[in-house]
Amino acid sequence: QTALLNIIQNSIDAMPDGGRISIIAEDDHTAGNIKISITDNGQGIAADLLQKVSEPFFSSHKDEGMRGLGLAIVRDIIKAHGGQWDIQSIPGAGTTVILYLRMADKVSG
């Protein structure tokens, strides 16, 4: 939940005049994963910044209230659950964050 909320908050921050956020969850039976894609049509992230966005305290925002921890926390949560993530972005067009998480084993009974 925290990971999703942090990603959604980043999307909201990237759309100061409003915009659209879509969340799609799909299961990938062949890999045993669930894939969650969060896409916004905000400002996007420049290619040279994509590698830095998950570093603690990195922020492209000028506002001092932004601490730059949101995506670092997402990275750590996903890693702690044995998952992976990817960020794809086009400046001026938006960003997609993709989370790959292991599906829980079925409980019998």
Phi and psi restraints in degrees (range 20) as a CNS / XPLOR table:
assign (resid 1 and name C) (resid 2 and name N)
       (resid 2 and name CA) (resid 2 and name C) 1.0 -61.0 20.0 2
assign (resid 2 and name N) (resid 2 and name CA)
       (resid 2 and name C) (resid 3 and name N) 1.0 -41.6 20.0 2
assign (resid 2 and name C) (resid 3 and name N)
       (resid 3 and name CA) (resid 3 and name C) 1.0 -61.0 20.0 2
assign (resid 3 and name N) (resid 3 and name CA)
       (resid 3 and name C) (resid 4 and name N) 1.0 -47.1 20.0 2
assign (resid 3 and name C) (resid 4 and name N)
       (resid 4 and name CA) (resid 4 and name C) 1.0 -63.1 20.0 2
assign (resid 4 and name N) (resid 4 and name CA)
       (resid 4 and name C) (resid 5 and name N) 1.0 -43.0 20.0 2
assign (resid 4 and name C) (resid 5 and name N)
       (resid 5 and name CA) (resid 5 and name C) 1.0 -62.8 20.0 2
assign (resid 5 and name N) (resid 5 and name CA)
       (resid 5 and name C) (resid 6 and name N) 1.0 -39.4 20.0 2
assign (resid 5 and name C) (resid 6 and name N)
       (resid 6 and name CA) (resid 6 and name C) 1.0 -65.5 20.0 2
assign (resid 6 and name N) (resid 6 and name CA)
       (resid 6 and name C) (resid 7 and name N) 1.0 -40.7 20.0 2
assign (resid 6 and name C) (resid 7 and name N)
       (resid 7 and name CA) (resid 7 and name C) 1.0 -65.5 20.0 2
assign (resid 7 and name N) (resid 7 and name CA)
       (resid 7 and name C) (resid 8 and name N) 1.0 -44.6 20.0 2
assign (resid 7 and name C) (resid 8 and name N)
       (resid 8 and name CA) (resid 8 and name C) 1.0 -62.9 20.0 2
assign (resid 8 and name N) (resid 8 and name CA)
       (resid 8 and name C) (resid 9 and name N) 1.0 -40.6 20.0 2
assign (resid 8 and name C) (resid 9 and name N)
       (resid 9 and name CA) (resid 9 and name C) 1.0 -62.1 20.0 2
assign (resid 9 and name N) (resid 9 and name CA)
       (resid 9 and name C) (resid 10 and name N) 1.0 -40.6 20.0 2
assign (resid 9 and name C) (resid 10 and name N)
       (resid 10 and name CA) (resid 10 and name C) 1.0 -61.6 20.0 2
assign (resid 10 and name N) (resid 10 and name CA)
       (resid 10 and name C) (resid 11 and name N) 1.0 -40.4 20.0 2
assign (resid 10 and name C) (resid 11 and name N)
       (resid 11 and name CA) (resid 11 and name C) 1.0 -62.7 20.0 2
assign (resid 11 and name N) (resid 11 and name CA)
       (resid 11 and name C) (resid 12 and name N) 1.0 -44.8 20.0 2
assign (resid 11 and name C) (resid 12 and name N)
       (resid 12 and name CA) (resid 12 and name C) 1.0 -60.1 20.0 2
assign (resid 12 and name N) (resid 12 and name CA)
       (resid 12 and name C) (resid 13 and name N) 1.0 -43.7 20.0 2
assign (resid 12 and name C) (resid 13 and name N)
       (resid 13 and name CA) (resid 13 and name C) 1.0 -62.9 20.0 2
assign (resid 13 and name N) (resid 13 and name CA)
       (resid 13 and name C) (resid 14 and name N) 1.0 -29.2 20.0 2
assign (resid 13 and name C) (resid 14 and name N)
       (resid 14 and name CA) (resid 14 and name C) 1.0 -80.7 20.0 2
assign (resid 14 and name N) (resid 14 and name CA)
       (resid 14 and name C) (resid 15 and name N) 1.0 -4.4 20.0 2
assign (resid 14 and name C) (resid 15 and name N)
       (resid 15 and name CA) (resid 15 and name C) 1.0 -127.6 20.0 2
assign (resid 15 and name N) (resid 15 and name CA)
       (resid 15 and name C) (resid 16 and name N) 1.0 66.5 20.0 2
assign (resid 15 and name C) (resid 16 and name N)
       (resid 16 and name CA) (resid 16 and name C) 1.0 -61.0 20.0 2
assign (resid 16 and name N) (resid 16 and name CA)
       (resid 16 and name C) (resid 17 and name N) 1.0 -24.0 20.0 2
assign (resid 16 and name C) (resid 17 and name N)
       (resid 17 and name CA) (resid 17 and name C) 1.0 -101.6 20.0 2
assign (resid 17 and name N) (resid 17 and name CA)
       (resid 17 and name C) (resid 18 and name N) 1.0 15.0 20.0 2
assign (resid 17 and name C) (resid 18 and name N)
       (resid 18 and name CA) (resid 18 and name C) 1.0 94.5 20.0 2
assign (resid 18 and name N) (resid 18 and name CA)
       (resid 18 and name C) (resid 19 and name N) 1.0 168.7 20.0 2
assign (resid 18 and name C) (resid 19 and name N)
       (resid 19 and name CA) (resid 19 and name C) 1.0 169.7 20.0 2
assign (resid 19 and name N) (resid 19 and name CA)
       (resid 19 and name C) (resid 20 and name N) 1.0 -157.4 20.0 2
assign (resid 19 and name C) (resid 20 and name N)
       (resid 20 and name CA) (resid 20 and name C) 1.0 -130.7 20.0 2
assign (resid 20 and name N) (resid 20 and name CA)
       (resid 20 and name C) (resid 21 and name N) 1.0 136.1 20.0 2
assign (resid 20 and name C) (resid 21 and name N)
       (resid 21 and name CA) (resid 21 and name C) 1.0 -122.2 20.0 2
assign (resid 21 and name N) (resid 21 and name CA)
       (resid 21 and name C) (resid 22 and name N) 1.0 130.2 20.0 2
assign (resid 21 and name C) (resid 22 and name N)
       (resid 22 and name CA) (resid 22 and name C) 1.0 -122.0 20.0 2
assign (resid 22 and name N) (resid 22 and name CA)
       (resid 22 and name C) (resid 23 and name N) 1.0 143.2 20.0 2
assign (resid 22 and name C) (resid 23 and name N)
       (resid 23 and name CA) (resid 23 and name C) 1.0 -125.5 20.0 2
assign (resid 23 and name N) (resid 23 and name CA)
       (resid 23 and name C) (resid 24 and name N) 1.0 124.0 20.0 2
assign (resid 23 and name C) (resid 24 and name N)
       (resid 24 and name CA) (resid 24 and name C) 1.0 -125.3 20.0 2
assign (resid 24 and name N) (resid 24 and name CA)
       (resid 24 and name C) (resid 25 and name N) 1.0 127.6 20.0 2
assign (resid 24 and name C) (resid 25 and name N)
       (resid 25 and name CA) (resid 25 and name C) 1.0 -114.3 20.0 2
assign (resid 25 and name N) (resid 25 and name CA)
       (resid 25 and name C) (resid 26 and name N) 1.0 131.1 20.0 2
assign (resid 25 and name C) (resid 26 and name N)
       (resid 26 and name CA) (resid 26 and name C) 1.0 -134.8 20.0 2
assign (resid 26 and name N) (resid 26 and name CA)
       (resid 26 and name C) (resid 27 and name N) 1.0 147.6 20.0 2
assign (resid 26 and name C) (resid 27 and name N)
       (resid 27 and name CA) (resid 27 and name C) 1.0 -101.8 20.0 2
assign (resid 27 and name N) (resid 27 and name CA)
       (resid 27 and name C) (resid 28 and name N) 1.0 145.7 20.0 2
assign (resid 27 and name C) (resid 28 and name N)
       (resid 28 and name CA) (resid 28 and name C) 1.0 -118.1 20.0 2
assign (resid 28 and name N) (resid 28 and name CA)
       (resid 28 and name C) (resid 29 and name N) 1.0 90.5 20.0 2
assign (resid 28 and name C) (resid 29 and name N)
       (resid 29 and name CA) (resid 29 and name C) 1.0 -59.4 20.0 2
assign (resid 29 and name N) (resid 29 and name CA)
       (resid 29 and name C) (resid 30 and name N) 1.0 -35.1 20.0 2
assign (resid 29 and name C) (resid 30 and name N)
       (resid 30 and name CA) (resid 30 and name C) 1.0 -65.9 20.0 2
assign (resid 30 and name N) (resid 30 and name CA)
       (resid 30 and name C) (resid 31 and name N) 1.0 -34.1 20.0 2
assign (resid 30 and name C) (resid 31 and name N)
       (resid 31 and name CA) (resid 31 and name C) 1.0 -100.4 20.0 2
assign (resid 31 and name N) (resid 31 and name CA)
       (resid 31 and name C) (resid 32 and name N) 1.0 -8.3 20.0 2
assign (resid 31 and name C) (resid 32 and name N)
       (resid 32 and name CA) (resid 32 and name C) 1.0 70.4 20.0 2
assign (resid 32 and name N) (resid 32 and name CA)
       (resid 32 and name C) (resid 33 and name N) 1.0 26.4 20.0 2
assign (resid 32 and name C) (resid 33 and name N)
       (resid 33 and name CA) (resid 33 and name C) 1.0 -114.8 20.0 2
assign (resid 33 and name N) (resid 33 and name CA)
       (resid 33 and name C) (resid 34 and name N) 1.0 161.0 20.0 2
assign (resid 33 and name C) (resid 34 and name N)
       (resid 34 and name CA) (resid 34 and name C) 1.0 -110.8 20.0 2
assign (resid 34 and name N) (resid 34 and name CA)
       (resid 34 and name C) (resid 35 and name N) 1.0 136.6 20.0 2
assign (resid 34 and name C) (resid 35 and name N)
       (resid 35 and name CA) (resid 35 and name C) 1.0 -111.6 20.0 2
assign (resid 35 and name N) (resid 35 and name CA)
       (resid 35 and name C) (resid 36 and name N) 1.0 123.2 20.0 2
assign (resid 35 and name C) (resid 36 and name N)
       (resid 36 and name CA) (resid 36 and name C) 1.0 -117.5 20.0 2
assign (resid 36 and name N) (resid 36 and name CA)
       (resid 36 and name C) (resid 37 and name N) 1.0 120.4 20.0 2
assign (resid 36 and name C) (resid 37 and name N)
       (resid 37 and name CA) (resid 37 and name C) 1.0 -110.4 20.0 2
assign (resid 37 and name N) (resid 37 and name CA)
       (resid 37 and name C) (resid 38 and name N) 1.0 127.8 20.0 2
assign (resid 37 and name C) (resid 38 and name N)
       (resid 38 and name CA) (resid 38 and name C) 1.0 -117.0 20.0 2
assign (resid 38 and name N) (resid 38 and name CA)
       (resid 38 and name C) (resid 39 and name N) 1.0 116.7 20.0 2
assign (resid 38 and name C) (resid 39 and name N)
       (resid 39 and name CA) (resid 39 and name C) 1.0 -122.7 20.0 2
assign (resid 39 and name N) (resid 39 and name CA)
       (resid 39 and name C) (resid 40 and name N) 1.0 136.5 20.0 2
assign (resid 39 and name C) (resid 40 and name N)
       (resid 40 and name CA) (resid 40 and name C) 1.0 -126.4 20.0 2
assign (resid 40 and name N) (resid 40 and name CA)
       (resid 40 and name C) (resid 41 and name N) 1.0 163.0 20.0 2
assign (resid 40 and name C) (resid 41 and name N)
       (resid 41 and name CA) (resid 41 and name C) 1.0 -109.9 20.0 2
assign (resid 41 and name N) (resid 41 and name CA)
       (resid 41 and name C) (resid 42 and name N) 1.0 41.3 20.0 2
assign (resid 41 and name C) (resid 42 and name N)
       (resid 42 and name CA) (resid 42 and name C) 1.0 -82.7 20.0 2
assign (resid 42 and name N) (resid 42 and name CA)
       (resid 42 and name C) (resid 43 and name N) 1.0 -152.9 20.0 2
assign (resid 42 and name C) (resid 43 and name N)
       (resid 43 and name CA) (resid 43 and name C) 1.0 -71.3 20.0 2
assign (resid 43 and name N) (resid 43 and name CA)
       (resid 43 and name C) (resid 44 and name N) 1.0 -22.1 20.0 2
assign (resid 43 and name C) (resid 44 and name N)
       (resid 44 and name CA) (resid 44 and name C) 1.0 78.4 20.0 2
assign (resid 44 and name N) (resid 44 and name CA)
       (resid 44 and name C) (resid 45 and name N) 1.0 173.1 20.0 2
assign (resid 44 and name C) (resid 45 and name N)
       (resid 45 and name CA) (resid 45 and name C) 1.0 -125.6 20.0 2
assign (resid 45 and name N) (resid 45 and name CA)
       (resid 45 and name C) (resid 46 and name N) 1.0 130.6 20.0 2
assign (resid 45 and name C) (resid 46 and name N)
       (resid 46 and name CA) (resid 46 and name C) 1.0 -62.4 20.0 2
assign (resid 46 and name N) (resid 46 and name CA)
       (resid 46 and name C) (resid 47 and name N) 1.0 145.4 20.0 2
assign (resid 46 and name C) (resid 47 and name N)
       (resid 47 and name CA) (resid 47 and name C) 1.0 -55.0 20.0 2
assign (resid 47 and name N) (resid 47 and name CA)
       (resid 47 and name C) (resid 48 and name N) 1.0 -38.6 20.0 2
assign (resid 47 and name C) (resid 48 and name N)
       (resid 48 and name CA) (resid 48 and name C) 1.0 -71.5 20.0 2
assign (resid 48 and name N) (resid 48 and name CA)
       (resid 48 and name C) (resid 49 and name N) 1.0 -13.3 20.0 2
assign (resid 48 and name C) (resid 49 and name N)
       (resid 49 and name CA) (resid 49 and name C) 1.0 -99.1 20.0 2
assign (resid 49 and name N) (resid 49 and name CA)
       (resid 49 and name C) (resid 50 and name N) 1.0 -15.5 20.0 2
assign (resid 49 and name C) (resid 50 and name N)
       (resid 50 and name CA) (resid 50 and name C) 1.0 -57.3 20.0 2
assign (resid 50 and name N) (resid 50 and name CA)
       (resid 50 and name C) (resid 51 and name N) 1.0 -38.2 20.0 2
assign (resid 50 and name C) (resid 51 and name N)
       (resid 51 and name CA) (resid 51 and name C) 1.0 -70.9 20.0 2
assign (resid 51 and name N) (resid 51 and name CA)
       (resid 51 and name C) (resid 52 and name N) 1.0 -19.5 20.0 2
assign (resid 51 and name C) (resid 52 and name N)
       (resid 52 and name CA) (resid 52 and name C) 1.0 -95.7 20.0 2
assign (resid 52 and name N) (resid 52 and name CA)
       (resid 52 and name C) (resid 53 and name N) 1.0 -17.1 20.0 2
assign (resid 52 and name C) (resid 53 and name N)
       (resid 53 and name CA) (resid 53 and name C) 1.0 -63.2 20.0 2
assign (resid 53 and name N) (resid 53 and name CA)
       (resid 53 and name C) (resid 54 and name N) 1.0 -22.4 20.0 2
assign (resid 53 and name C) (resid 54 and name N)
       (resid 54 and name CA) (resid 54 and name C) 1.0 -97.9 20.0 2
assign (resid 54 and name N) (resid 54 and name CA)
       (resid 54 and name C) (resid 55 and name N) 1.0 6.8 20.0 2
assign (resid 54 and name C) (resid 55 and name N)
       (resid 55 and name CA) (resid 55 and name C) 1.0 -78.0 20.0 2
assign (resid 55 and name N) (resid 55 and name CA)
       (resid 55 and name C) (resid 56 and name N) 1.0 136.3 20.0 2
assign (resid 55 and name C) (resid 56 and name N)
       (resid 56 and name CA) (resid 56 and name C) 1.0 -57.0 20.0 2
assign (resid 56 and name N) (resid 56 and name CA)
       (resid 56 and name C) (resid 57 and name N) 1.0 136.5 20.0 2
assign (resid 56 and name C) (resid 57 and name N)
       (resid 57 and name CA) (resid 57 and name C) 1.0 71.4 20.0 2
assign (resid 57 and name N) (resid 57 and name CA)
       (resid 57 and name C) (resid 58 and name N) 1.0 4.7 20.0 2
assign (resid 57 and name C) (resid 58 and name N)
       (resid 58 and name CA) (resid 58 and name C) 1.0 -82.2 20.0 2
assign (resid 58 and name N) (resid 58 and name CA)
       (resid 58 and name C) (resid 59 and name N) 1.0 132.1 20.0 2
assign (resid 58 and name C) (resid 59 and name N)
       (resid 59 and name CA) (resid 59 and name C) 1.0 -149.2 20.0 2
assign (resid 59 and name N) (resid 59 and name CA)
       (resid 59 and name C) (resid 60 and name N) 1.0 139.3 20.0 2
assign (resid 59 and name C) (resid 60 and name N)
       (resid 60 and name CA) (resid 60 and name C) 1.0 -91.3 20.0 2
assign (resid 60 and name N) (resid 60 and name CA)
       (resid 60 and name C) (resid 61 and name N) 1.0 -2.4 20.0 2
assign (resid 60 and name C) (resid 61 and name N)
       (resid 61 and name CA) (resid 61 and name C) 1.0 -82.1 20.0 2
assign (resid 61 and name N) (resid 61 and name CA)
       (resid 61 and name C) (resid 62 and name N) 1.0 141.7 20.0 2
assign (resid 61 and name C) (resid 62 and name N)
       (resid 62 and name CA) (resid 62 and name C) 1.0 -79.7 20.0 2
assign (resid 62 and name N) (resid 62 and name CA)
       (resid 62 and name C) (resid 63 and name N) 1.0 -24.0 20.0 2
assign (resid 62 and name C) (resid 63 and name N)
       (resid 63 and name CA) (resid 63 and name C) 1.0 -63.0 20.0 2
assign (resid 63 and name N) (resid 63 and name CA)
       (resid 63 and name C) (resid 64 and name N) 1.0 125.5 20.0 2
assign (resid 63 and name C) (resid 64 and name N)
       (resid 64 and name CA) (resid 64 and name C) 1.0 -65.4 20.0 2
assign (resid 64 and name N) (resid 64 and name CA)
       (resid 64 and name C) (resid 65 and name N) 1.0 -20.4 20.0 2
assign (resid 64 and name C) (resid 65 and name N)
       (resid 65 and name CA) (resid 65 and name C) 1.0 -68.6 20.0 2
assign (resid 65 and name N) (resid 65 and name CA)
       (resid 65 and name C) (resid 66 and name N) 1.0 -19.3 20.0 2
assign (resid 65 and name C) (resid 66 and name N)
       (resid 66 and name CA) (resid 66 and name C) 1.0 -82.0 20.0 2
assign (resid 66 and name N) (resid 66 and name CA)
       (resid 66 and name C) (resid 67 and name N) 1.0 120.6 20.0 2
assign (resid 66 and name C) (resid 67 and name N)
       (resid 67 and name CA) (resid 67 and name C) 1.0 -96.7 20.0 2
assign (resid 67 and name N) (resid 67 and name CA)
       (resid 67 and name C) (resid 68 and name N) 1.0 -12.8 20.0 2
assign (resid 67 and name C) (resid 68 and name N)
       (resid 68 and name CA) (resid 68 and name C) 1.0 73.6 20.0 2
assign (resid 68 and name N) (resid 68 and name CA)
       (resid 68 and name C) (resid 69 and name N) 1.0 30.2 20.0 2
assign (resid 68 and name C) (resid 69 and name N)
       (resid 69 and name CA) (resid 69 and name C) 1.0 -108.0 20.0 2
assign (resid 69 and name N) (resid 69 and name CA)
       (resid 69 and name C) (resid 70 and name N) 1.0 -15.9 20.0 2
assign (resid 69 and name C) (resid 70 and name N)
       (resid 70 and name CA) (resid 70 and name C) 1.0 -52.6 20.0 2
assign (resid 70 and name N) (resid 70 and name CA)
       (resid 70 and name C) (resid 71 and name N) 1.0 -54.3 20.0 2
assign (resid 70 and name C) (resid 71 and name N)
       (resid 71 and name CA) (resid 71 and name C) 1.0 -77.6 20.0 2
assign (resid 71 and name N) (resid 71 and name CA)
       (resid 71 and name C) (resid 72 and name N) 1.0 -24.6 20.0 2
assign (resid 71 and name C) (resid 72 and name N)
       (resid 72 and name CA) (resid 72 and name C) 1.0 -65.3 20.0 2
assign (resid 72 and name N) (resid 72 and name CA)
       (resid 72 and name C) (resid 73 and name N) 1.0 -39.6 20.0 2
assign (resid 72 and name C) (resid 73 and name N)
       (resid 73 and name CA) (resid 73 and name C) 1.0 -66.5 20.0 2
assign (resid 73 and name N) (resid 73 and name CA)
       (resid 73 and name C) (resid 74 and name N) 1.0 -42.5 20.0 2
assign (resid 73 and name C) (resid 74 and name N)
       (resid 74 and name CA) (resid 74 and name C) 1.0 -57.1 20.0 2
assign (resid 74 and name N) (resid 74 and name CA)
       (resid 74 and name C) (resid 75 and name N) 1.0 -49.7 20.0 2
assign (resid 74 and name C) (resid 75 and name N)
       (resid 75 and name CA) (resid 75 and name C) 1.0 -54.7 20.0 2
assign (resid 75 and name N) (resid 75 and name CA)
       (resid 75 and name C) (resid 76 and name N) 1.0 -47.1 20.0 2
assign (resid 75 and name C) (resid 76 and name N)
       (resid 76 and name CA) (resid 76 and name C) 1.0 -67.1 20.0 2
assign (resid 76 and name N) (resid 76 and name CA)
       (resid 76 and name C) (resid 77 and name N) 1.0 -39.3 20.0 2
assign (resid 76 and name C) (resid 77 and name N)
       (resid 77 and name CA) (resid 77 and name C) 1.0 -64.8 20.0 2
assign (resid 77 and name N) (resid 77 and name CA)
       (resid 77 and name C) (resid 78 and name N) 1.0 -47.4 20.0 2
assign (resid 77 and name C) (resid 78 and name N)
       (resid 78 and name CA) (resid 78 and name C) 1.0 -62.4 20.0 2
assign (resid 78 and name N) (resid 78 and name CA)
       (resid 78 and name C) (resid 79 and name N) 1.0 -43.6 20.0 2
assign (resid 78 and name C) (resid 79 and name N)
       (resid 79 and name CA) (resid 79 and name C) 1.0 -62.0 20.0 2
assign (resid 79 and name N) (resid 79 and name CA)
       (resid 79 and name C) (resid 80 and name N) 1.0 -42.2 20.0 2
assign (resid 79 and name C) (resid 80 and name N)
       (resid 80 and name CA) (resid 80 and name C) 1.0 -62.5 20.0 2
assign (resid 80 and name N) (resid 80 and name CA)
       (resid 80 and name C) (resid 81 and name N) 1.0 -26.4 20.0 2
assign (resid 80 and name C) (resid 81 and name N)
       (resid 81 and name CA) (resid 81 and name C) 1.0 -96.4 20.0 2
assign (resid 81 and name N) (resid 81 and name CA)
       (resid 81 and name C) (resid 82 and name N) 1.0 11.6 20.0 2
assign (resid 81 and name C) (resid 82 and name N)
       (resid 82 and name CA) (resid 82 and name C) 1.0 73.1 20.0 2
assign (resid 82 and name N) (resid 82 and name CA)
       (resid 82 and name C) (resid 83 and name N) 1.0 20.4 20.0 2
assign (resid 82 and name C) (resid 83 and name N)
       (resid 83 and name CA) (resid 83 and name C) 1.0 -100.7 20.0 2
assign (resid 83 and name N) (resid 83 and name CA)
       (resid 83 and name C) (resid 84 and name N) 1.0 -176.6 20.0 2
assign (resid 83 and name C) (resid 84 and name N)
       (resid 84 and name CA) (resid 84 and name C) 1.0 -134.9 20.0 2
assign (resid 84 and name N) (resid 84 and name CA)
       (resid 84 and name C) (resid 85 and name N) 1.0 165.0 20.0 2
assign (resid 84 and name C) (resid 85 and name N)
       (resid 85 and name CA) (resid 85 and name C) 1.0 -148.2 20.0 2
assign (resid 85 and name N) (resid 85 and name CA)
       (resid 85 and name C) (resid 86 and name N) 1.0 162.3 20.0 2
assign (resid 85 and name C) (resid 86 and name N)
       (resid 86 and name CA) (resid 86 and name C) 1.0 -147.0 20.0 2
assign (resid 86 and name N) (resid 86 and name CA)
       (resid 86 and name C) (resid 87 and name N) 1.0 145.7 20.0 2
assign (resid 86 and name C) (resid 87 and name N)
       (resid 87 and name CA) (resid 87 and name C) 1.0 -122.3 20.0 2
assign (resid 87 and name N) (resid 87 and name CA)
       (resid 87 and name C) (resid 88 and name N) 1.0 127.6 20.0 2
assign (resid 87 and name C) (resid 88 and name N)
       (resid 88 and name CA) (resid 88 and name C) 1.0 -122.1 20.0 2
assign (resid 88 and name N) (resid 88 and name CA)
       (resid 88 and name C) (resid 89 and name N) 1.0 134.0 20.0 2
assign (resid 88 and name C) (resid 89 and name N)
       (resid 89 and name CA) (resid 89 and name C) 1.0 -149.7 20.0 2
assign (resid 89 and name N) (resid 89 and name CA)
       (resid 89 and name C) (resid 90 and name N) 1.0 146.9 20.0 2
assign (resid 89 and name C) (resid 90 and name N)
       (resid 90 and name CA) (resid 90 and name C) 1.0 -126.3 20.0 2
assign (resid 90 and name N) (resid 90 and name CA)
       (resid 90 and name C) (resid 91 and name N) 1.0 116.0 20.0 2
assign (resid 90 and name C) (resid 91 and name N)
       (resid 91 and name CA) (resid 91 and name C) 1.0 -53.8 20.0 2
assign (resid 91 and name N) (resid 91 and name CA)
       (resid 91 and name C) (resid 92 and name N) 1.0 131.4 20.0 2
assign (resid 91 and name C) (resid 92 and name N)
       (resid 92 and name CA) (resid 92 and name C) 1.0 84.4 20.0 2
assign (resid 92 and name N) (resid 92 and name CA)
       (resid 92 and name C) (resid 93 and name N) 1.0 -7.6 20.0 2
assign (resid 92 and name C) (resid 93 and name N)
       (resid 93 and name CA) (resid 93 and name C) 1.0 -122.2 20.0 2
assign (resid 93 and name N) (resid 93 and name CA)
       (resid 93 and name C) (resid 94 and name N) 1.0 -25.4 20.0 2
assign (resid 93 and name C) (resid 94 and name N)
       (resid 94 and name CA) (resid 94 and name C) 1.0 131.9 20.0 2
assign (resid 94 and name N) (resid 94 and name CA)
       (resid 94 and name C) (resid 95 and name N) 1.0 -178.2 20.0 2
assign (resid 94 and name C) (resid 95 and name N)
       (resid 95 and name CA) (resid 95 and name C) 1.0 -138.5 20.0 2
assign (resid 95 and name N) (resid 95 and name CA)
       (resid 95 and name C) (resid 96 and name N) 1.0 145.1 20.0 2
assign (resid 95 and name C) (resid 96 and name N)
       (resid 96 and name CA) (resid 96 and name C) 1.0 -124.3 20.0 2
assign (resid 96 and name N) (resid 96 and name CA)
       (resid 96 and name C) (resid 97 and name N) 1.0 128.1 20.0 2
assign (resid 96 and name C) (resid 97 and name N)
       (resid 97 and name CA) (resid 97 and name C) 1.0 -108.5 20.0 2
assign (resid 97 and name N) (resid 97 and name CA)
       (resid 97 and name C) (resid 98 and name N) 1.0 127.2 20.0 2
assign (resid 97 and name C) (resid 98 and name N)
       (resid 98 and name CA) (resid 98 and name C) 1.0 -114.8 20.0 2
assign (resid 98 and name N) (resid 98 and name CA)
       (resid 98 and name C) (resid 99 and name N) 1.0 125.5 20.0 2
assign (resid 98 and name C) (resid 99 and name N)
       (resid 99 and name CA) (resid 99 and name C) 1.0 -108.8 20.0 2
assign (resid 99 and name N) (resid 99 and name CA)
       (resid 99 and name C) (resid 100 and name N) 1.0 133.8 20.0 2
assign (resid 99 and name C) (resid 100 and name N)
       (resid 100 and name CA) (resid 100 and name C) 1.0 -116.9 20.0 2
assign (resid 100 and name N) (resid 100 and name CA)
       (resid 100 and name C) (resid 101 and name N) 1.0 114.9 20.0 2
assign (resid 100 and name C) (resid 101 and name N)
       (resid 101 and name CA) (resid 101 and name C) 1.0 -123.8 20.0 2
assign (resid 101 and name N) (resid 101 and name CA)
       (resid 101 and name C) (resid 102 and name N) 1.0 143.8 20.0 2
assign (resid 101 and name C) (resid 102 and name N)
       (resid 102 and name CA) (resid 102 and name C) 1.0 -66.7 20.0 2
assign (resid 102 and name N) (resid 102 and name CA)
       (resid 102 and name C) (resid 103 and name N) 1.0 137.6 20.0 2
assign (resid 102 and name C) (resid 103 and name N)
       (resid 103 and name CA) (resid 103 and name C) 1.0 -72.5 20.0 2
assign (resid 103 and name N) (resid 103 and name CA)
       (resid 103 and name C) (resid 104 and name N) 1.0 145.2 20.0 2
assign (resid 103 and name C) (resid 104 and name N)
       (resid 104 and name CA) (resid 104 and name C) 1.0 -69.6 20.0 2
assign (resid 104 and name N) (resid 104 and name CA)
       (resid 104 and name C) (resid 105 and name N) 1.0 146.8 20.0 2
assign (resid 104 and name C) (resid 105 and name N)
       (resid 105 and name CA) (resid 105 and name C) 1.0 -69.0 20.0 2
assign (resid 105 and name N) (resid 105 and name CA)
       (resid 105 and name C) (resid 106 and name N) 1.0 145.0 20.0 2
assign (resid 105 and name C) (resid 106 and name N)
       (resid 106 and name CA) (resid 106 and name C) 1.0 -70.4 20.0 2
assign (resid 106 and name N) (resid 106 and name CA)
       (resid 106 and name C) (resid 107 and name N) 1.0 139.6 20.0 2
assign (resid 106 and name C) (resid 107 and name N)
       (resid 107 and name CA) (resid 107 and name C) 1.0 -95.8 20.0 2
assign (resid 107 and name N) (resid 107 and name CA)
       (resid 107 and name C) (resid 108 and name N) 1.0 124.1 20.0 2
assign (resid 107 and name C) (resid 108 and name N)
       (resid 108 and name CA) (resid 108 and name C) 1.0 -88.4 20.0 2
assign (resid 108 and name N) (resid 108 and name CA)
       (resid 108 and name C) (resid 109 and name N) 1.0 153.4 20.0 2
